[in-house]
Amino acid sequence: MGADGMFITFEGPDGCGKTTQARLLVRFLKERGASVVHTFEPGATGLGRELRRLLLEPGRHLSPVAELLLLAADRAQHVDEVIRPALKQGAVVVCERYVDSSIAYQGGGLGLAEEDIRRVNDVATGGLSPDLTILLDLDPAGSFRKGAVQDRIEGRGLEFQRRVWEAYRRLALDEPARFVSVKVEGRGVDAVQADIRRIVMDRLAKRGMVL
């Protein structure tokens, strides 16, 4: 759980709209006077930017374990430098991707054992878990950016993205108290955002953080 603030993560397959929806939510919360930190993974710190380049550069060969460990290193620095300090100040932290991404991508997508992924990330994060995870639920067939310039992970193709999506859906079923799935397919940005705002405001109210 976030210390004095609230830790919200956005998850979902590539192309589902995480950045758009996170930005809209951040603007909405700031307009209501909340202290908000908007961040992302990988690459939100100086070290993270270097790791992001290594992770996403097309044509680079990384073993699945090496990929997992580089992402965990990015996350460890991110938690230490950005997330924990903001939570201690009472901020709402809105983060695009976190540990669930590793379980979905390196676990569901690449086949690494979930137990190993969780163990590595428990060390990297010091056990810090989101208070709320919003899963933007969209079949990759409707979101995969075919023909677009792709990074190394996006370049793994649609079947990889499908495995990621199925892993996310399983995670949401396993942790219903933390995850809230929001349907994206066939809906406009504003409709999706309206659902997200209702969910977040309800959770904030339950924590006594009334805006």
Secondary structure, DSSP 8 states (H G I E B T S, - for coil): --SSSEEEEEE-STTS-HHHHHHHHHHHHHHTT--EEEEESS-SSHHHHHHHHHHH-TT----HHHHHHHHHHHHHHHIIIIIHHHHHTT-EEEEE--HHHHIIIIIIIT---HHHHHHHHHHHHTT---SEEEEEE--GGGT--TTS---TTGGG-HHHHHHHHHHHHHHHHH-TTTEEEEE-TT--HHHHHHHHHHHHHHHHHHTT---
